[in-house]
Amino acid sequence: MTRKIVITSGKGGVGKTTVCCNLGVQLAKRGNRVIVCDLDFGLNNVDVVLGVENRAVYDVVDAIEGRCRPRQALVQHPRYPTLYSLSSNRILERYVSPQAVRLILDSLAPQYDFILIDSPAGIEDGFHRAVSCADEGLVVTTPHISAMRDADRVAGVLKSYRLKNVGLAVNLVRKDFIR
């Protein structure tokens, strides 16, 4: 069964996309079939972090609106053959429903072990779109008080979704921060 995990945060700049992509690479290196799905419409960077920014022909909105099949919107990573990215639309001027995105991800799920969903920061519409597509969650934060406070708020909101598991990743930990 495919594990659909949303990687989210309450605050931008905590390394959410980096954690999501690195987790995808590590899972693919272990032989898992992985999709890293960028649902941060407008500020999407998964393709850049994975180094496939010039390879995408279609995005998730193209699949939703029927311009391509969901599989055609995937970009296979050149170095890790079991790792794929699914880009979001950079210039989105219309509403995309959580149900529409979930249908695309559910249609792809049987062929993959993991779908990692990069969520926008905060708890606005984009966050809810991403979380509604997932079965599990991972909250990324840094040891800064504002980031931790926002992560706590996100964790509280995630409880209402009744996800199977919710984990926490504290990024950018340094010895001087631990003190």
Secondary structure, DSSP 8 states (H G I E B T S, - for coil): --EEEEEE-SSTTSSHHHHHHHHHHHHHHTT--EEEEE--TTS--HHHHHT-TTT-S--HHHHHTTSS-GGGGEEE-SS-TTEEEE---TT--S---HHHHHHHHHHHGGG-SEEEEE--SSSSHHHHHHHTT-SEEEEEE-SSHHHHHHHHHHHHHHHTTT-SEEEEEE-S--HHHH-
